[in-house]
């Protein structure tokens, strides 16, 4: 089911983005 794969990929991207925010000081900007 491509939908499930897309959702999982989106979750991974979101988690990766959160990790990047954790590493940087972008949290203050957002």
VMD Tcl script that draws the C-alpha trace (Angstrom):
set ca {
  {0.00 0.00 0.00}
  {1.76 3.16 -1.26}
  {-0.27 5.29 1.14}
  {1.21 3.51 4.16}
  {4.72 3.85 2.71}
  {4.18 7.56 2.08}
  {2.93 8.06 5.64}
  {5.91 6.18 7.08}
  {8.31 8.20 4.92}
  {6.62 11.42 6.10}
  {6.99 10.30 9.73}
  {10.69 9.57 9.18}
  {11.19 12.98 7.54}
  {9.42 14.66 10.45}
  {11.54 12.77 12.99}
  {14.70 13.67 11.07}
  {13.63 17.31 11.00}
  {13.02 17.25 14.76}
  {16.50 15.80 15.26}
  {17.99 18.58 13.14}
  {16.08 21.19 15.15}
  {17.37 19.56 18.33}
  {20.94 19.85 17.06}
  {20.58 23.47 15.93}
  {19.15 26.63 17.46}
  {16.20 26.77 15.08}
  {13.81 26.10 17.99}
  {14.19 29.74 19.11}
  {13.16 30.88 15.62}
  {10.08 28.64 15.56}
}
mol new
graphics top color blue
foreach p $ca { graphics top sphere $p radius 0.5 }
foreach p [lrange $ca 0 end-1] q [lrange $ca 1 end] { graphics top cylinder $p $q radius 0.2 }
display resetview
